[in-house]
Amino acid sequence: MWTIGNLILLLVVPILIALLNRVLAALERIRAAADDTLAAGVALIGELDTTPELLAITDETIAEVANGAVRYAGSVGKLLG
């Protein structure tokens, strides 16, 4: 009976330790990737500081394009109609 218990300990415990080692190694890789993602996100925040000014420029551009489109449509309407 003791022999079976000893064999199980000698065979199962090393396998469990090897599996645990693989899981822990994967967790460390995930943690490193998460840290890299966090660092990149923090760096990206610095790039977003100019967003309000860029949105204001976009709004002005849209207004200019809309005015031009209305003028063009009016001219085409006169020609066709």
Biopython code that builds the backbone (N, CA, C, O; Angstrom):
import numpy as np
from Bio.PDB.StructureBuilder import StructureBuilder

atoms = [
    (1, "MET", "N", (0.806, -1.185, 0.000)),
    (1, "MET", "CA", (0.000, 0.000, 0.000)),
    (1, "MET", "C", (0.864, 1.269, 0.000)),
    (1, "MET", "O", (0.581, 2.234, -0.711)),
    (2, "TRP", "N", (1.914, 1.239, 0.811)),
    (2, "TRP", "CA", (2.814, 2.391, 0.840)),
    (2, "TRP", "C", (3.535, 2.564, -0.491)),
    (2, "TRP", "O", (3.854, 3.682, -0.895)),
    (3, "THR", "N", (3.777, 1.495, -1.140)),
    (3, "THR", "CA", (4.479, 1.548, -2.414)),
    (3, "THR", "C", (3.663, 2.309, -3.451)),
    (3, "THR", "O", (4.202, 3.110, -4.214)),
    (4, "ILE", "N", (2.354, 2.049, -3.470)),
    (4, "ILE", "CA", (1.480, 2.750, -4.420)),
    (4, "ILE", "C", (1.465, 4.239, -4.108)),
    (4, "ILE", "O", (1.546, 5.063, -5.019)),
    (5, "GLY", "N", (1.363, 4.585, -2.856)),
    (5, "GLY", "CA", (1.381, 5.996, -2.455)),
    (5, "GLY", "C", (2.682, 6.677, -2.826)),
    (5, "GLY", "O", (2.680, 7.812, -3.302)),
    (6, "ASN", "N", (3.785, 5.996, -2.610)),
    (6, "ASN", "CA", (5.098, 6.547, -2.960)),
    (6, "ASN", "C", (5.239, 6.732, -4.468)),
    (6, "ASN", "O", (5.788, 7.734, -4.927)),
    (7, "LEU", "N", (4.740, 5.755, -5.240)),
    (7, "LEU", "CA", (4.806, 5.865, -6.696)),
    (7, "LEU", "C", (3.964, 7.042, -7.194)),
    (7, "LEU", "O", (4.372, 7.776, -8.094)),
    (8, "ILE", "N", (2.791, 7.205, -6.597)),
    (8, "ILE", "CA", (1.935, 8.339, -6.991)),
    (8, "ILE", "C", (2.646, 9.654, -6.682)),
    (8, "ILE", "O", (2.640, 10.577, -7.496)),
    (9, "LEU", "N", (3.249, 9.731, -5.516)),
    (9, "LEU", "CA", (3.972, 10.955, -5.163)),
    (9, "LEU", "C", (5.138, 11.196, -6.110)),
    (9, "LEU", "O", (5.390, 12.336, -6.498)),
    (10, "LEU", "N", (5.836, 10.164, -6.481)),
    (10, "LEU", "CA", (6.994, 10.312, -7.349)),
    (10, "LEU", "C", (6.607, 10.651, -8.788)),
    (10, "LEU", "O", (7.385, 11.281, -9.504)),
    (11, "LEU", "N", (5.417, 10.241, -9.215)),
    (11, "LEU", "CA", (5.002, 10.484, -10.588)),
    (11, "LEU", "C", (4.101, 11.717, -10.726)),
    (11, "LEU", "O", (4.256, 12.491, -11.671)),
    (12, "VAL", "N", (3.191, 11.900, -9.821)),
    (12, "VAL", "CA", (2.184, 12.959, -9.961)),
    (12, "VAL", "C", (2.733, 14.316, -9.533)),
    (12, "VAL", "O", (2.496, 15.314, -10.213)),
    (13, "VAL", "N", (3.445, 14.370, -8.446)),
    (13, "VAL", "CA", (3.928, 15.656, -7.925)),
    (13, "VAL", "C", (4.849, 16.363, -8.922)),
    (13, "VAL", "O", (4.680, 17.565, -9.123)),
    (14, "PRO", "N", (5.802, 15.697, -9.553)),
    (14, "PRO", "CA", (6.629, 16.404, -10.548)),
    (14, "PRO", "C", (5.807, 16.914, -11.743)),
    (14, "PRO", "O", (6.077, 17.991, -12.276)),
    (15, "ILE", "N", (4.815, 16.139, -12.151)),
    (15, "ILE", "CA", (3.961, 16.593, -13.255)),
    (15, "ILE", "C", (3.186, 17.832, -12.839)),
    (15, "ILE", "O", (3.084, 18.789, -13.606)),
    (16, "LEU", "N", (2.643, 17.820, -11.636)),
    (16, "LEU", "CA", (1.914, 18.997, -11.149)),
    (16, "LEU", "C", (2.820, 20.218, -11.031)),
    (16, "LEU", "O", (2.406, 21.334, -11.346)),
    (17, "ILE", "N", (4.028, 20.012, -10.587)),
    (17, "ILE", "CA", (4.980, 21.120, -10.473)),
    (17, "ILE", "C", (5.326, 21.671, -11.854)),
    (17, "ILE", "O", (5.430, 22.884, -12.035)),
    (18, "ALA", "N", (5.503, 20.779, -12.822)),
    (18, "ALA", "CA", (5.815, 21.230, -14.189)),
    (18, "ALA", "C", (4.640, 22.020, -14.772)),
    (18, "ALA", "O", (4.845, 23.053, -15.409)),
    (19, "LEU", "N", (3.422, 21.544, -14.559)),
    (19, "LEU", "CA", (2.245, 22.268, -15.055)),
    (19, "LEU", "C", (2.105, 23.624, -14.368)),
    (19, "LEU", "O", (1.796, 24.622, -15.019)),
    (20, "LEU", "N", (2.326, 23.660, -13.083)),
    (20, "LEU", "CA", (2.257, 24.927, -12.361)),
    (20, "LEU", "C", (3.312, 25.902, -12.857)),
    (20, "LEU", "O", (3.053, 27.101, -12.960)),
    (21, "ASN", "N", (4.494, 25.395, -13.163)),
    (21, "ASN", "CA", (5.565, 26.235, -13.693)),
    (21, "ASN", "C", (5.159, 26.846, -15.031)),
    (21, "ASN", "O", (5.422, 28.023, -15.275)),
    (22, "ARG", "N", (4.519, 26.060, -15.904)),
    (22, "ARG", "CA", (4.069, 26.564, -17.209)),
    (22, "ARG", "C", (3.000, 27.643, -17.033)),
    (22, "ARG", "O", (3.013, 28.658, -17.730)),
    (23, "VAL", "N", (2.073, 27.414, -16.094)),
    (23, "VAL", "CA", (1.016, 28.403, -15.856)),
    (23, "VAL", "C", (1.617, 29.700, -15.321)),
    (23, "VAL", "O", (1.231, 30.784, -15.757)),
    (24, "LEU", "N", (2.537, 29.603, -14.399)),
    (24, "LEU", "CA", (3.156, 30.797, -13.833)),
    (24, "LEU", "C", (3.978, 31.548, -14.880)),
    (24, "LEU", "O", (4.008, 32.778, -14.876)),
    (25, "ALA", "N", (4.641, 30.822, -15.772)),
    (25, "ALA", "CA", (5.399, 31.477, -16.843)),
    (25, "ALA", "C", (4.454, 32.235, -17.772)),
    (25, "ALA", "O", (4.758, 33.352, -18.191)),
    (26, "ALA", "N", (3.310, 31.630, -18.093)),
    (26, "ALA", "CA", (2.323, 32.310, -18.937)),
    (26, "ALA", "C", (1.779, 33.548, -18.234)),
    (26, "ALA", "O", (1.571, 34.579, -18.873)),
    (27, "LEU", "N", (1.551, 33.460, -16.952)),
    (27, "LEU", "CA", (1.065, 34.624, -16.201)),
    (27, "LEU", "C", (2.088, 35.762, -16.213)),
    (27, "LEU", "O", (1.717, 36.931, -16.315)),
    (28, "GLU", "N", (3.344, 35.425, -16.110)),
    (28, "GLU", "CA", (4.383, 36.456, -16.165)),
    (28, "GLU", "C", (4.423, 37.137, -17.533)),
    (28, "GLU", "O", (4.619, 38.349, -17.618)),
    (29, "ARG", "N", (4.237, 36.359, -18.605)),
    (29, "ARG", "CA", (4.194, 36.958, -19.952)),
    (29, "ARG", "C", (2.975, 37.868, -20.100)),
    (29, "ARG", "O", (3.058, 38.940, -20.699)),
    (30, "ILE", "N", (1.850, 37.430, -19.552)),
    (30, "ILE", "CA", (0.644, 38.254, -19.610)),
    (30, "ILE", "C", (0.845, 39.539, -18.821)),
    (30, "ILE", "O", (0.442, 40.614, -19.266)),
    (31, "ARG", "N", (1.460, 39.434, -17.665)),
    (31, "ARG", "CA", (1.710, 40.627, -16.845)),
    (31, "ARG", "C", (2.630, 41.607, -17.575)),
    (31, "ARG", "O", (2.408, 42.817, -17.537)),
    (32, "ALA", "N", (3.656, 41.087, -18.234)),
    (32, "ALA", "CA", (4.569, 41.952, -18.989)),
    (32, "ALA", "C", (3.834, 42.636, -20.141)),
    (32, "ALA", "O", (4.046, 43.821, -20.398)),
    (33, "ALA", "N", (2.974, 41.894, -20.833)),
    (33, "ALA", "CA", (2.200, 42.491, -21.930)),
    (33, "ALA", "C", (1.237, 43.543, -21.403)),
    (33, "ALA", "O", (1.049, 44.579, -22.041)),
    (34, "ALA", "N", (0.629, 43.298, -20.259)),
    (34, "ALA", "CA", (-0.284, 44.274, -19.665)),
    (34, "ALA", "C", (0.472, 45.537, -19.245)),
    (34, "ALA", "O", (-0.031, 46.649, -19.408)),
    (35, "ASP", "N", (1.656, 45.366, -18.717)),
    (35, "ASP", "CA", (2.471, 46.535, -18.351)),
    (35, "ASP", "C", (2.848, 47.354, -19.581)),
    (35, "ASP", "O", (2.821, 48.584, -19.547)),
    (36, "ASP", "N", (3.202, 46.665, -20.673)),
    (36, "ASP", "CA", (3.523, 47.370, -21.916)),
    (36, "ASP", "C", (2.310, 48.122, -22.454)),
    (36, "ASP", "O", (2.433, 49.248, -22.936)),
    (37, "THR", "N", (1.143, 47.495, -22.369)),
    (37, "THR", "CA", (-0.090, 48.135, -22.831)),
    (37, "THR", "C", (-0.395, 49.370, -21.994)),
    (37, "THR", "O", (-0.796, 50.403, -22.531)),
    (38, "LEU", "N", (-0.210, 49.272, -20.699)),
    (38, "LEU", "CA", (-0.446, 50.414, -19.822)),
    (38, "LEU", "C", (0.507, 51.555, -20.150)),
    (38, "LEU", "O", (0.092, 52.712, -20.205)),
    (39, "ALA", "N", (1.765, 51.244, -20.366)),
    (39, "ALA", "CA", (2.747, 52.280, -20.693)),
    (39, "ALA", "C", (2.392, 52.955, -22.016)),
    (39, "ALA", "O", (2.502, 54.174, -22.144)),
    (40, "ALA", "N", (1.969, 52.168, -22.991)),
    (40, "ALA", "CA", (1.581, 52.752, -24.277)),
    (40, "ALA", "C", (0.329, 53.610, -24.132)),
    (40, "ALA", "O", (0.220, 54.655, -24.773)),
    (41, "GLY", "N", (-0.617, 53.182, -23.298)),
    (41, "GLY", "CA", (-1.818, 53.976, -23.064)),
    (41, "GLY", "C", (-1.512, 55.302, -22.403)),
    (41, "GLY", "O", (-2.095, 56.328, -22.755)),
    (42, "VAL", "N", (-0.605, 55.284, -21.450)),
    (42, "VAL", "CA", (-0.212, 56.533, -20.784)),
    (42, "VAL", "C", (0.479, 57.465, -21.777)),
    (42, "VAL", "O", (0.266, 58.677, -21.748)),
    (43, "ALA", "N", (1.304, 56.900, -22.653)),
    (43, "ALA", "CA", (1.973, 57.723, -23.664)),
    (43, "ALA", "C", (0.959, 58.297, -24.648)),
    (43, "ALA", "O", (1.129, 59.414, -25.136)),
    (44, "LEU", "N", (-0.088, 57.541, -24.939)),
    (44, "LEU", "CA", (-1.111, 57.998, -25.868)),
    (44, "LEU", "C", (-1.913, 59.158, -25.300)),
    (44, "LEU", "O", (-2.376, 60.015, -26.053)),
    (45, "ILE", "N", (-2.082, 59.199, -24.000)),
    (45, "ILE", "CA", (-2.826, 60.290, -23.378)),
    (45, "ILE", "C", (-2.172, 61.632, -23.694)),
    (45, "ILE", "O", (-2.864, 62.629, -23.897)),
    (46, "GLY", "N", (-0.852, 61.659, -23.734)),
    (46, "GLY", "CA", (-0.138, 62.893, -24.073)),
    (46, "GLY", "C", (-0.450, 63.358, -25.484)),
    (46, "GLY", "O", (-0.429, 64.557, -25.761)),
    (47, "GLU", "N", (-0.738, 62.424, -26.374)),
    (47, "GLU", "CA", (-1.059, 62.784, -27.748)),
    (47, "GLU", "C", (-2.479, 63.335, -27.886)),
    (47, "GLU", "O", (-2.802, 63.963, -28.894)),
    (48, "LEU", "N", (-3.309, 63.110, -26.903)),
    (48, "LEU", "CA", (-4.710, 63.529, -26.982)),
    (48, "LEU", "C", (-4.947, 64.933, -26.433)),
    (48, "LEU", "O", (-6.080, 65.414, -26.442)),
    (49, "ASP", "N", (-3.906, 65.589, -25.962)),
    (49, "ASP", "CA", (-4.067, 66.924, -25.392)),
    (49, "ASP", "C", (-4.576, 67.937, -26.410)),
    (49, "ASP", "O", (-5.265, 68.887, -26.039)),
    (50, "THR", "N", (-4.253, 67.752, -27.674)),
    (50, "THR", "CA", (-4.651, 68.717, -28.698)),
    (50, "THR", "C", (-6.003, 68.393, -29.331)),
    (50, "THR", "O", (-6.407, 69.047, -30.292)),
    (51, "THR", "N", (-6.693, 67.406, -28.811)),
    (51, "THR", "CA", (-7.950, 66.969, -29.415)),
    (51, "THR", "C", (-8.991, 68.083, -29.516)),
    (51, "THR", "O", (-9.602, 68.210, -30.577)),
    (52, "PRO", "N", (-9.237, 68.902, -28.482)),
    (52, "PRO", "CA", (-10.255, 69.959, -28.628)),
    (52, "PRO", "C", (-9.943, 70.937, -29.770)),
    (52, "PRO", "O", (-10.843, 71.343, -30.505)),
    (53, "GLU", "N", (-8.682, 71.307, -29.912)),
    (53, "GLU", "CA", (-8.324, 72.221, -30.998)),
    (53, "GLU", "C", (-8.523, 71.550, -32.361)),
    (53, "GLU", "O", (-8.998, 72.181, -33.306)),
    (54, "LEU", "N", (-8.162, 70.291, -32.455)),
    (54, "LEU", "CA", (-8.345, 69.571, -33.706)),
    (54, "LEU", "C", (-9.824, 69.413, -34.051)),
    (54, "LEU", "O", (-10.202, 69.493, -35.219)),
    (55, "LEU", "N", (-10.653, 69.190, -33.046)),
    (55, "LEU", "CA", (-12.094, 69.097, -33.286)),
    (55, "LEU", "C", (-12.662, 70.435, -33.743)),
    (55, "LEU", "O", (-13.567, 70.465, -34.577)),
    (56, "ALA", "N", (-12.150, 71.533, -33.216)),
    (56, "ALA", "CA", (-12.608, 72.854, -33.657)),
    (56, "ALA", "C", (-12.252, 73.070, -35.124)),
    (56, "ALA", "O", (-13.065, 73.593, -35.886)),
    (57, "ILE", "N", (-11.050, 72.675, -35.525)),
    (57, "ILE", "CA", (-10.638, 72.793, -36.928)),
    (57, "ILE", "C", (-11.536, 71.920, -37.802)),
    (57, "ILE", "O", (-11.939, 72.335, -38.888)),
    (58, "THR", "N", (-11.845, 70.728, -37.335)),
    (58, "THR", "CA", (-12.721, 69.831, -38.091)),
    (58, "THR", "C", (-14.102, 70.439, -38.265)),
    (58, "THR", "O", (-14.677, 70.365, -39.351)),
    (59, "ASP", "N", (-14.643, 71.042, -37.207)),
    (59, "ASP", "CA", (-15.954, 71.682, -37.299)),
    (59, "ASP", "C", (-15.939, 72.811, -38.326)),
    (59, "ASP", "O", (-16.883, 72.958, -39.102)),
    (60, "GLU", "N", (-14.877, 73.605, -38.333)),
    (60, "GLU", "CA", (-14.774, 74.694, -39.313)),
    (60, "GLU", "C", (-14.708, 74.134, -40.736)),
    (60, "GLU", "O", (-15.356, 74.653, -41.644)),
    (61, "THR", "N", (-13.928, 73.081, -40.919)),
    (61, "THR", "CA", (-13.799, 72.470, -42.242)),
    (61, "THR", "C", (-15.140, 71.918, -42.711)),
    (61, "THR", "O", (-15.503, 72.080, -43.876)),
    (62, "ILE", "N", (-15.867, 71.279, -41.831)),
    (62, "ILE", "CA", (-17.181, 70.738, -42.192)),
    (62, "ILE", "C", (-18.132, 71.856, -42.591)),
    (62, "ILE", "O", (-18.884, 71.722, -43.556)),
    (63, "ALA", "N", (-18.101, 72.957, -41.852)),
    (63, "ALA", "CA", (-18.965, 74.090, -42.194)),
    (63, "ALA", "C", (-18.605, 74.653, -43.571)),
    (63, "ALA", "O", (-19.496, 74.975, -44.358)),
    (64, "GLU", "N", (-17.315, 74.773, -43.866)),
    (64, "GLU", "CA", (-16.892, 75.277, -45.181)),
    (64, "GLU", "C", (-17.317, 74.336, -46.302)),
    (64, "GLU", "O", (-17.780, 74.791, -47.348)),
    (65, "VAL", "N", (-17.168, 73.050, -46.099)),
    (65, "VAL", "CA", (-17.563, 72.069, -47.110)),
    (65, "VAL", "C", (-19.074, 72.103, -47.307)),
    (65, "VAL", "O", (-19.556, 72.011, -48.436)),
    (66, "ALA", "N", (-19.819, 72.234, -46.220)),
    (66, "ALA", "CA", (-21.274, 72.290, -46.332)),
    (66, "ALA", "C", (-21.704, 73.525, -47.113)),
    (66, "ALA", "O", (-22.601, 73.438, -47.952)),
    (67, "ASN", "N", (-21.080, 74.674, -46.853)),
    (67, "ASN", "CA", (-21.410, 75.896, -47.595)),
    (67, "ASN", "C", (-21.101, 75.725, -49.082)),
    (67, "ASN", "O", (-21.897, 76.109, -49.939)),
    (68, "GLY", "N", (-19.948, 75.150, -49.377)),
    (68, "GLY", "CA", (-19.588, 74.914, -50.775)),
    (68, "GLY", "C", (-20.555, 73.956, -51.450)),
    (68, "GLY", "O", (-20.911, 74.155, -52.611)),
    (69, "ALA", "N", (-20.983, 72.923, -50.742)),
    (69, "ALA", "CA", (-21.917, 71.962, -51.314)),
    (69, "ALA", "C", (-23.271, 72.611, -51.583)),
    (69, "ALA", "O", (-23.907, 72.323, -52.597)),
    (70, "VAL", "N", (-23.715, 73.487, -50.681)),
    (70, "VAL", "CA", (-24.991, 74.184, -50.888)),
    (70, "VAL", "C", (-24.891, 75.108, -52.107)),
    (70, "VAL", "O", (-25.811, 75.162, -52.923)),
    (71, "ARG", "N", (-23.783, 75.826, -52.227)),
    (71, "ARG", "CA", (-23.606, 76.702, -53.393)),
    (71, "ARG", "C", (-23.573, 75.891, -54.674)),
    (71, "ARG", "O", (-24.190, 76.280, -55.666)),
    (72, "TYR", "N", (-22.865, 74.773, -54.670)),
    (72, "TYR", "CA", (-22.767, 73.924, -55.855)),
    (72, "TYR", "C", (-24.143, 73.367, -56.222)),
    (72, "TYR", "O", (-24.530, 73.373, -57.391)),
    (73, "ALA", "N", (-24.873, 72.890, -55.225)),
    (73, "ALA", "CA", (-26.192, 72.327, -55.492)),
    (73, "ALA", "C", (-27.117, 73.409, -56.042)),
    (73, "ALA", "O", (-27.930, 73.133, -56.925)),
    (74, "GLY", "N", (-27.003, 74.638, -55.532)),
    (74, "GLY", "CA", (-27.819, 75.718, -56.032)),
    (74, "GLY", "C", (-27.506, 76.032, -57.487)),
    (74, "GLY", "O", (-28.414, 76.258, -58.287)),
    (75, "SER", "N", (-26.233, 76.048, -57.828)),
    (75, "SER", "CA", (-25.827, 76.322, -59.200)),
    (75, "SER", "C", (-26.295, 75.197, -60.136)),
    (75, "SER", "O", (-26.787, 75.468, -61.231)),
    (76, "VAL", "N", (-26.146, 73.974, -59.719)),
    (76, "VAL", "CA", (-26.595, 72.852, -60.535)),
    (76, "VAL", "C", (-28.112, 72.898, -60.685)),
    (76, "VAL", "O", (-28.640, 72.595, -61.755)),
    (77, "GLY", "N", (-28.800, 73.268, -59.640)),
    (77, "GLY", "CA", (-30.260, 73.371, -59.700)),
    (77, "GLY", "C", (-30.707, 74.425, -60.697)),
    (77, "GLY", "O", (-31.695, 74.229, -61.404)),
    (78, "LYS", "N", (-29.994, 75.538, -60.762)),
    (78, "LYS", "CA", (-30.335, 76.591, -61.728)),
    (78, "LYS", "C", (-30.075, 76.102, -63.155)),
    (78, "LYS", "O", (-30.859, 76.375, -64.064)),
    (79, "LEU", "N", (-28.960, 75.371, -63.343)),
    (79, "LEU", "CA", (-28.631, 74.870, -64.671)),
    (79, "LEU", "C", (-29.642, 73.820, -65.154)),
    (79, "LEU", "O", (-29.986, 73.786, -66.335)),
    (80, "LEU", "N", (-30.097, 72.998, -64.273)),
    (80, "LEU", "CA", (-30.999, 71.925, -64.650)),
    (80, "LEU", "C", (-32.465, 72.366, -64.660)),
    (80, "LEU", "O", (-33.317, 71.737, -65.287)),
    (81, "GLY", "N", (-32.721, 73.413, -63.981)),
    (81, "GLY", "CA", (-34.071, 73.672, -63.807)),
    (81, "GLY", "C", (-34.872, 74.731, -64.167)),
    (81, "GLY", "O", (-36.071, 74.720, -63.889)),
]
sb = StructureBuilder()
sb.init_structure("model")
sb.init_model(0)
sb.init_chain("A")
sb.init_seg("    ")
for serial, (resi, resn, name, xyz) in enumerate(atoms, 1):
    if name == "N":
        sb.init_residue(resn, " ", resi, " ")
    sb.init_atom(name, np.array(xyz, "f"), 0.0, 1.0, " ", f" {name:<3s}", serial, name[0])
structure = sb.get_structure()
